[in-house]
Amino acid sequence: MRTTALSARLLVITLAAVVSGATWTAAEARAQDPPAETVVPGTLVNTTWRLIEMDGRAPEPDLPPVTLAFGPARAEGSGGCNWYSAWLEFPAARQVAVSYLTATRRDCLHPRIMDREVRYLEALETLETYRLDGDRLFLAAGTTPGLAFRRE
């Protein structure tokens, strides 16, 4: 009888967690610890940037800003609607790799905001190179124009 009551309580707790969305995927569990080789270059640590160009075009001025902030081992920011974070690896000079990119999943008020955010997060996932030029940061994949930021 006592085992049945305990099992019933565990079932209720598990169902409550599932209904509330408190589930973890394997990728989310791994995202809690950065890869051992992850170190953000000192020139980027504790800096915040605002997107000024994506794919060769300036962002629409009437939309919320897209931001990028660097910590010692990861980056985070706002896609304009949702918050995101990712672990970064810098395997060689001017090279960058993004892993374990996660983001909140709120619906955006305007489809243009959501469209830009999706394109931005997709671009982040494919980054290969970075370049600092004064108060500008350029992130790119292959020969694409990529992302350009201004330091805030």
PyMOL CGO cylinders between C-alpha atoms (Angstrom):
from pymol import cmd
from pymol.cgo import CYLINDER

trace = [
    CYLINDER, 0.00, 0.00, 0.00, 2.79, 2.43, 0.91, 0.3, 1, 1, 1, 1, 1, 1,
    CYLINDER, 2.79, 2.43, 0.91, 4.63, 1.58, -2.35, 0.3, 1, 1, 1, 1, 1, 1,
    CYLINDER, 4.63, 1.58, -2.35, 1.47, 2.29, -4.35, 0.3, 1, 1, 1, 1, 1, 1,
    CYLINDER, 1.47, 2.29, -4.35, 1.06, 5.72, -2.71, 0.3, 1, 1, 1, 1, 1, 1,
    CYLINDER, 1.06, 5.72, -2.71, 4.72, 6.60, -3.40, 0.3, 1, 1, 1, 1, 1, 1,
    CYLINDER, 4.72, 6.60, -3.40, 4.41, 5.43, -7.01, 0.3, 1, 1, 1, 1, 1, 1,
    CYLINDER, 4.41, 5.43, -7.01, 1.27, 7.51, -7.45, 0.3, 1, 1, 1, 1, 1, 1,
    CYLINDER, 1.27, 7.51, -7.45, 3.03, 10.62, -6.07, 0.3, 1, 1, 1, 1, 1, 1,
    CYLINDER, 3.03, 10.62, -6.07, 6.02, 10.08, -8.38, 0.3, 1, 1, 1, 1, 1, 1,
    CYLINDER, 6.02, 10.08, -8.38, 3.66, 9.69, -11.33, 0.3, 1, 1, 1, 1, 1, 1,
    CYLINDER, 3.66, 9.69, -11.33, 1.92, 12.97, -10.44, 0.3, 1, 1, 1, 1, 1, 1,
    CYLINDER, 1.92, 12.97, -10.44, 5.26, 14.77, -10.08, 0.3, 1, 1, 1, 1, 1, 1,
    CYLINDER, 5.26, 14.77, -10.08, 6.50, 13.36, -13.40, 0.3, 1, 1, 1, 1, 1, 1,
    CYLINDER, 6.50, 13.36, -13.40, 3.29, 14.32, -15.19, 0.3, 1, 1, 1, 1, 1, 1,
    CYLINDER, 3.29, 14.32, -15.19, 3.44, 17.81, -13.69, 0.3, 1, 1, 1, 1, 1, 1,
    CYLINDER, 3.44, 17.81, -13.69, 7.00, 18.22, -14.92, 0.3, 1, 1, 1, 1, 1, 1,
    CYLINDER, 7.00, 18.22, -14.92, 6.07, 17.05, -18.43, 0.3, 1, 1, 1, 1, 1, 1,
    CYLINDER, 6.07, 17.05, -18.43, 2.99, 19.27, -18.61, 0.3, 1, 1, 1, 1, 1, 1,
    CYLINDER, 2.99, 19.27, -18.61, 4.95, 22.30, -17.39, 0.3, 1, 1, 1, 1, 1, 1,
    CYLINDER, 4.95, 22.30, -17.39, 7.65, 21.69, -20.01, 0.3, 1, 1, 1, 1, 1, 1,
    CYLINDER, 7.65, 21.69, -20.01, 10.33, 20.84, -17.44, 0.3, 1, 1, 1, 1, 1, 1,
    CYLINDER, 10.33, 20.84, -17.44, 11.88, 18.13, -19.56, 0.3, 1, 1, 1, 1, 1, 1,
    CYLINDER, 11.88, 18.13, -19.56, 15.53, 17.83, -20.53, 0.3, 1, 1, 1, 1, 1, 1,
    CYLINDER, 15.53, 17.83, -20.53, 16.91, 16.48, -23.75, 0.3, 1, 1, 1, 1, 1, 1,
    CYLINDER, 16.91, 16.48, -23.75, 20.35, 14.92, -23.90, 0.3, 1, 1, 1, 1, 1, 1,
    CYLINDER, 20.35, 14.92, -23.90, 21.64, 18.00, -25.74, 0.3, 1, 1, 1, 1, 1, 1,
    CYLINDER, 21.64, 18.00, -25.74, 20.29, 20.32, -23.04, 0.3, 1, 1, 1, 1, 1, 1,
    CYLINDER, 20.29, 20.32, -23.04, 21.91, 18.21, -20.35, 0.3, 1, 1, 1, 1, 1, 1,
    CYLINDER, 21.91, 18.21, -20.35, 25.27, 18.35, -22.15, 0.3, 1, 1, 1, 1, 1, 1,
    CYLINDER, 25.27, 18.35, -22.15, 24.90, 22.12, -22.60, 0.3, 1, 1, 1, 1, 1, 1,
    CYLINDER, 24.90, 22.12, -22.60, 25.28, 22.62, -18.86, 0.3, 1, 1, 1, 1, 1, 1,
    CYLINDER, 25.28, 22.62, -18.86, 29.06, 22.10, -19.06, 0.3, 1, 1, 1, 1, 1, 1,
    CYLINDER, 29.06, 22.10, -19.06, 31.23, 23.76, -21.71, 0.3, 1, 1, 1, 1, 1, 1,
    CYLINDER, 31.23, 23.76, -21.71, 33.64, 21.72, -23.81, 0.3, 1, 1, 1, 1, 1, 1,
    CYLINDER, 33.64, 21.72, -23.81, 37.09, 21.67, -22.17, 0.3, 1, 1, 1, 1, 1, 1,
    CYLINDER, 37.09, 21.67, -22.17, 38.77, 23.62, -25.01, 0.3, 1, 1, 1, 1, 1, 1,
    CYLINDER, 38.77, 23.62, -25.01, 36.28, 26.50, -24.83, 0.3, 1, 1, 1, 1, 1, 1,
    CYLINDER, 36.28, 26.50, -24.83, 37.95, 29.80, -24.03, 0.3, 1, 1, 1, 1, 1, 1,
    CYLINDER, 37.95, 29.80, -24.03, 36.76, 33.16, -25.34, 0.3, 1, 1, 1, 1, 1, 1,
    CYLINDER, 36.76, 33.16, -25.34, 39.69, 35.39, -26.35, 0.3, 1, 1, 1, 1, 1, 1,
    CYLINDER, 39.69, 35.39, -26.35, 40.39, 38.02, -23.69, 0.3, 1, 1, 1, 1, 1, 1,
    CYLINDER, 40.39, 38.02, -23.69, 39.55, 40.87, -26.07, 0.3, 1, 1, 1, 1, 1, 1,
    CYLINDER, 39.55, 40.87, -26.07, 35.94, 39.62, -26.26, 0.3, 1, 1, 1, 1, 1, 1,
    CYLINDER, 35.94, 39.62, -26.26, 35.30, 38.64, -22.63, 0.3, 1, 1, 1, 1, 1, 1,
    CYLINDER, 35.30, 38.64, -22.63, 32.77, 40.91, -20.89, 0.3, 1, 1, 1, 1, 1, 1,
    CYLINDER, 32.77, 40.91, -20.89, 31.88, 42.79, -24.07, 0.3, 1, 1, 1, 1, 1, 1,
    CYLINDER, 31.88, 42.79, -24.07, 28.41, 43.43, -25.48, 0.3, 1, 1, 1, 1, 1, 1,
    CYLINDER, 28.41, 43.43, -25.48, 27.60, 43.97, -29.14, 0.3, 1, 1, 1, 1, 1, 1,
    CYLINDER, 27.60, 43.97, -29.14, 24.60, 45.10, -31.20, 0.3, 1, 1, 1, 1, 1, 1,
    CYLINDER, 24.60, 45.10, -31.20, 23.89, 43.66, -34.65, 0.3, 1, 1, 1, 1, 1, 1,
    CYLINDER, 23.89, 43.66, -34.65, 24.37, 46.29, -37.36, 0.3, 1, 1, 1, 1, 1, 1,
    CYLINDER, 24.37, 46.29, -37.36, 24.39, 44.07, -40.45, 0.3, 1, 1, 1, 1, 1, 1,
    CYLINDER, 24.39, 44.07, -40.45, 23.18, 40.60, -41.43, 0.3, 1, 1, 1, 1, 1, 1,
    CYLINDER, 23.18, 40.60, -41.43, 23.80, 39.14, -44.87, 0.3, 1, 1, 1, 1, 1, 1,
    CYLINDER, 23.80, 39.14, -44.87, 24.94, 42.51, -46.15, 0.3, 1, 1, 1, 1, 1, 1,
    CYLINDER, 24.94, 42.51, -46.15, 21.86, 44.42, -44.94, 0.3, 1, 1, 1, 1, 1, 1,
    CYLINDER, 21.86, 44.42, -44.94, 21.26, 46.68, -41.94, 0.3, 1, 1, 1, 1, 1, 1,
    CYLINDER, 21.26, 46.68, -41.94, 18.53, 45.49, -39.56, 0.3, 1, 1, 1, 1, 1, 1,
    CYLINDER, 18.53, 45.49, -39.56, 15.16, 47.15, -39.83, 0.3, 1, 1, 1, 1, 1, 1,
    CYLINDER, 15.16, 47.15, -39.83, 15.23, 50.11, -37.41, 0.3, 1, 1, 1, 1, 1, 1,
    CYLINDER, 15.23, 50.11, -37.41, 11.68, 49.57, -36.12, 0.3, 1, 1, 1, 1, 1, 1,
    CYLINDER, 11.68, 49.57, -36.12, 12.47, 46.05, -34.81, 0.3, 1, 1, 1, 1, 1, 1,
    CYLINDER, 12.47, 46.05, -34.81, 13.96, 45.29, -31.37, 0.3, 1, 1, 1, 1, 1, 1,
    CYLINDER, 13.96, 45.29, -31.37, 17.77, 45.06, -31.39, 0.3, 1, 1, 1, 1, 1, 1,
    CYLINDER, 17.77, 45.06, -31.39, 19.73, 41.82, -31.67, 0.3, 1, 1, 1, 1, 1, 1,
    CYLINDER, 19.73, 41.82, -31.67, 22.52, 41.60, -29.09, 0.3, 1, 1, 1, 1, 1, 1,
    CYLINDER, 22.52, 41.60, -29.09, 25.53, 39.42, -28.38, 0.3, 1, 1, 1, 1, 1, 1,
    CYLINDER, 25.53, 39.42, -28.38, 27.46, 39.37, -25.07, 0.3, 1, 1, 1, 1, 1, 1,
    CYLINDER, 27.46, 39.37, -25.07, 30.58, 37.33, -24.33, 0.3, 1, 1, 1, 1, 1, 1,
    CYLINDER, 30.58, 37.33, -24.33, 31.49, 35.69, -21.05, 0.3, 1, 1, 1, 1, 1, 1,
    CYLINDER, 31.49, 35.69, -21.05, 34.59, 33.58, -20.35, 0.3, 1, 1, 1, 1, 1, 1,
    CYLINDER, 34.59, 33.58, -20.35, 33.28, 30.49, -22.17, 0.3, 1, 1, 1, 1, 1, 1,
    CYLINDER, 33.28, 30.49, -22.17, 29.98, 31.34, -23.77, 0.3, 1, 1, 1, 1, 1, 1,
    CYLINDER, 29.98, 31.34, -23.77, 27.93, 33.93, -25.56, 0.3, 1, 1, 1, 1, 1, 1,
    CYLINDER, 27.93, 33.93, -25.56, 24.39, 35.04, -24.92, 0.3, 1, 1, 1, 1, 1, 1,
    CYLINDER, 24.39, 35.04, -24.92, 22.01, 37.71, -26.01, 0.3, 1, 1, 1, 1, 1, 1,
    CYLINDER, 22.01, 37.71, -26.01, 18.66, 38.59, -27.48, 0.3, 1, 1, 1, 1, 1, 1,
    CYLINDER, 18.66, 38.59, -27.48, 17.51, 37.62, -30.93, 0.3, 1, 1, 1, 1, 1, 1,
    CYLINDER, 17.51, 37.62, -30.93, 15.00, 40.46, -30.78, 0.3, 1, 1, 1, 1, 1, 1,
    CYLINDER, 15.00, 40.46, -30.78, 12.29, 38.33, -29.19, 0.3, 1, 1, 1, 1, 1, 1,
    CYLINDER, 12.29, 38.33, -29.19, 13.92, 35.36, -27.45, 0.3, 1, 1, 1, 1, 1, 1,
    CYLINDER, 13.92, 35.36, -27.45, 17.05, 34.99, -25.33, 0.3, 1, 1, 1, 1, 1, 1,
    CYLINDER, 17.05, 34.99, -25.33, 19.76, 32.62, -26.50, 0.3, 1, 1, 1, 1, 1, 1,
    CYLINDER, 19.76, 32.62, -26.50, 23.08, 31.24, -25.28, 0.3, 1, 1, 1, 1, 1, 1,
    CYLINDER, 23.08, 31.24, -25.28, 25.80, 29.07, -26.79, 0.3, 1, 1, 1, 1, 1, 1,
    CYLINDER, 25.80, 29.07, -26.79, 29.21, 27.63, -25.99, 0.3, 1, 1, 1, 1, 1, 1,
    CYLINDER, 29.21, 27.63, -25.99, 32.03, 28.92, -28.17, 0.3, 1, 1, 1, 1, 1, 1,
    CYLINDER, 32.03, 28.92, -28.17, 35.26, 27.33, -29.29, 0.3, 1, 1, 1, 1, 1, 1,
    CYLINDER, 35.26, 27.33, -29.29, 38.20, 29.21, -30.77, 0.3, 1, 1, 1, 1, 1, 1,
    CYLINDER, 38.20, 29.21, -30.77, 40.36, 26.41, -32.23, 0.3, 1, 1, 1, 1, 1, 1,
    CYLINDER, 40.36, 26.41, -32.23, 42.83, 28.71, -34.02, 0.3, 1, 1, 1, 1, 1, 1,
    CYLINDER, 42.83, 28.71, -34.02, 43.44, 32.38, -34.74, 0.3, 1, 1, 1, 1, 1, 1,
    CYLINDER, 43.44, 32.38, -34.74, 40.33, 34.02, -36.17, 0.3, 1, 1, 1, 1, 1, 1,
    CYLINDER, 40.33, 34.02, -36.17, 38.37, 30.74, -36.08, 0.3, 1, 1, 1, 1, 1, 1,
    CYLINDER, 38.37, 30.74, -36.08, 35.19, 30.21, -34.07, 0.3, 1, 1, 1, 1, 1, 1,
    CYLINDER, 35.19, 30.21, -34.07, 32.75, 27.33, -33.67, 0.3, 1, 1, 1, 1, 1, 1,
    CYLINDER, 32.75, 27.33, -33.67, 29.38, 27.53, -31.93, 0.3, 1, 1, 1, 1, 1, 1,
    CYLINDER, 29.38, 27.53, -31.93, 27.89, 24.58, -30.10, 0.3, 1, 1, 1, 1, 1, 1,
    CYLINDER, 27.89, 24.58, -30.10, 24.96, 23.88, -27.80, 0.3, 1, 1, 1, 1, 1, 1,
    CYLINDER, 24.96, 23.88, -27.80, 22.97, 26.85, -29.06, 0.3, 1, 1, 1, 1, 1, 1,
    CYLINDER, 22.97, 26.85, -29.06, 19.77, 27.13, -27.04, 0.3, 1, 1, 1, 1, 1, 1,
    CYLINDER, 19.77, 27.13, -27.04, 17.02, 29.73, -27.04, 0.3, 1, 1, 1, 1, 1, 1,
    CYLINDER, 17.02, 29.73, -27.04, 13.77, 30.44, -25.30, 0.3, 1, 1, 1, 1, 1, 1,
    CYLINDER, 13.77, 30.44, -25.30, 10.68, 29.70, -27.39, 0.3, 1, 1, 1, 1, 1, 1,
    CYLINDER, 10.68, 29.70, -27.39, 8.33, 32.63, -27.03, 0.3, 1, 1, 1, 1, 1, 1,
    CYLINDER, 8.33, 32.63, -27.03, 6.08, 33.65, -29.88, 0.3, 1, 1, 1, 1, 1, 1,
    CYLINDER, 6.08, 33.65, -29.88, 7.11, 37.01, -31.27, 0.3, 1, 1, 1, 1, 1, 1,
    CYLINDER, 7.11, 37.01, -31.27, 4.56, 39.77, -31.69, 0.3, 1, 1, 1, 1, 1, 1,
    CYLINDER, 4.56, 39.77, -31.69, 5.39, 40.37, -35.32, 0.3, 1, 1, 1, 1, 1, 1,
    CYLINDER, 5.39, 40.37, -35.32, 6.32, 37.84, -38.01, 0.3, 1, 1, 1, 1, 1, 1,
    CYLINDER, 6.32, 37.84, -38.01, 9.22, 40.07, -39.20, 0.3, 1, 1, 1, 1, 1, 1,
    CYLINDER, 9.22, 40.07, -39.20, 10.84, 39.81, -35.76, 0.3, 1, 1, 1, 1, 1, 1,
    CYLINDER, 10.84, 39.81, -35.76, 10.54, 36.03, -35.75, 0.3, 1, 1, 1, 1, 1, 1,
    CYLINDER, 10.54, 36.03, -35.75, 11.83, 35.72, -39.30, 0.3, 1, 1, 1, 1, 1, 1,
    CYLINDER, 11.83, 35.72, -39.30, 14.91, 37.84, -38.54, 0.3, 1, 1, 1, 1, 1, 1,
    CYLINDER, 14.91, 37.84, -38.54, 15.55, 35.93, -35.30, 0.3, 1, 1, 1, 1, 1, 1,
    CYLINDER, 15.55, 35.93, -35.30, 15.40, 32.55, -37.03, 0.3, 1, 1, 1, 1, 1, 1,
    CYLINDER, 15.40, 32.55, -37.03, 17.83, 33.73, -39.71, 0.3, 1, 1, 1, 1, 1, 1,
    CYLINDER, 17.83, 33.73, -39.71, 20.15, 35.16, -37.05, 0.3, 1, 1, 1, 1, 1, 1,
    CYLINDER, 20.15, 35.16, -37.05, 20.22, 31.97, -34.96, 0.3, 1, 1, 1, 1, 1, 1,
    CYLINDER, 20.22, 31.97, -34.96, 20.78, 29.86, -38.08, 0.3, 1, 1, 1, 1, 1, 1,
    CYLINDER, 20.78, 29.86, -38.08, 23.71, 32.12, -39.01, 0.3, 1, 1, 1, 1, 1, 1,
    CYLINDER, 23.71, 32.12, -39.01, 25.18, 31.76, -35.50, 0.3, 1, 1, 1, 1, 1, 1,
    CYLINDER, 25.18, 31.76, -35.50, 25.13, 27.97, -35.77, 0.3, 1, 1, 1, 1, 1, 1,
    CYLINDER, 25.13, 27.97, -35.77, 27.27, 28.00, -38.91, 0.3, 1, 1, 1, 1, 1, 1,
    CYLINDER, 27.27, 28.00, -38.91, 29.97, 30.51, -37.89, 0.3, 1, 1, 1, 1, 1, 1,
    CYLINDER, 29.97, 30.51, -37.89, 33.55, 29.70, -38.84, 0.3, 1, 1, 1, 1, 1, 1,
    CYLINDER, 33.55, 29.70, -38.84, 35.55, 32.92, -38.55, 0.3, 1, 1, 1, 1, 1, 1,
    CYLINDER, 35.55, 32.92, -38.55, 35.65, 36.16, -36.59, 0.3, 1, 1, 1, 1, 1, 1,
    CYLINDER, 35.65, 36.16, -36.59, 37.47, 39.45, -37.00, 0.3, 1, 1, 1, 1, 1, 1,
    CYLINDER, 37.47, 39.45, -37.00, 37.76, 42.44, -34.67, 0.3, 1, 1, 1, 1, 1, 1,
    CYLINDER, 37.76, 42.44, -34.67, 38.22, 45.87, -36.21, 0.3, 1, 1, 1, 1, 1, 1,
    CYLINDER, 38.22, 45.87, -36.21, 38.08, 48.62, -33.56, 0.3, 1, 1, 1, 1, 1, 1,
    CYLINDER, 38.08, 48.62, -33.56, 34.53, 48.74, -32.22, 0.3, 1, 1, 1, 1, 1, 1,
    CYLINDER, 34.53, 48.74, -32.22, 33.29, 46.33, -34.92, 0.3, 1, 1, 1, 1, 1, 1,
    CYLINDER, 33.29, 46.33, -34.92, 33.05, 42.54, -34.75, 0.3, 1, 1, 1, 1, 1, 1,
    CYLINDER, 33.05, 42.54, -34.75, 32.54, 40.48, -37.91, 0.3, 1, 1, 1, 1, 1, 1,
    CYLINDER, 32.54, 40.48, -37.91, 31.39, 36.84, -37.78, 0.3, 1, 1, 1, 1, 1, 1,
    CYLINDER, 31.39, 36.84, -37.78, 31.10, 34.76, -40.95, 0.3, 1, 1, 1, 1, 1, 1,
    CYLINDER, 31.10, 34.76, -40.95, 30.75, 31.31, -42.44, 0.3, 1, 1, 1, 1, 1, 1,
    CYLINDER, 30.75, 31.31, -42.44, 32.53, 30.59, -45.72, 0.3, 1, 1, 1, 1, 1, 1,
    CYLINDER, 32.53, 30.59, -45.72, 32.17, 33.45, -48.18, 0.3, 1, 1, 1, 1, 1, 1,
    CYLINDER, 32.17, 33.45, -48.18, 28.84, 34.77, -46.89, 0.3, 1, 1, 1, 1, 1, 1,
    CYLINDER, 28.84, 34.77, -46.89, 28.69, 38.40, -45.70, 0.3, 1, 1, 1, 1, 1, 1,
    CYLINDER, 28.69, 38.40, -45.70, 27.75, 37.04, -42.26, 0.3, 1, 1, 1, 1, 1, 1,
    CYLINDER, 27.75, 37.04, -42.26, 27.07, 39.18, -39.20, 0.3, 1, 1, 1, 1, 1, 1,
    CYLINDER, 27.07, 39.18, -39.20, 28.50, 42.55, -38.23, 0.3, 1, 1, 1, 1, 1, 1,
    CYLINDER, 28.50, 42.55, -38.23, 28.22, 44.05, -34.74, 0.3, 1, 1, 1, 1, 1, 1,
    CYLINDER, 28.22, 44.05, -34.74, 29.06, 47.36, -33.08, 0.3, 1, 1, 1, 1, 1, 1,
    CYLINDER, 29.06, 47.36, -33.08, 30.38, 47.36, -29.50, 0.3, 1, 1, 1, 1, 1, 1,
    CYLINDER, 30.38, 47.36, -29.50, 27.96, 48.89, -27.01, 0.3, 1, 1, 1, 1, 1, 1,
]
cmd.load_cgo(trace, "trace")
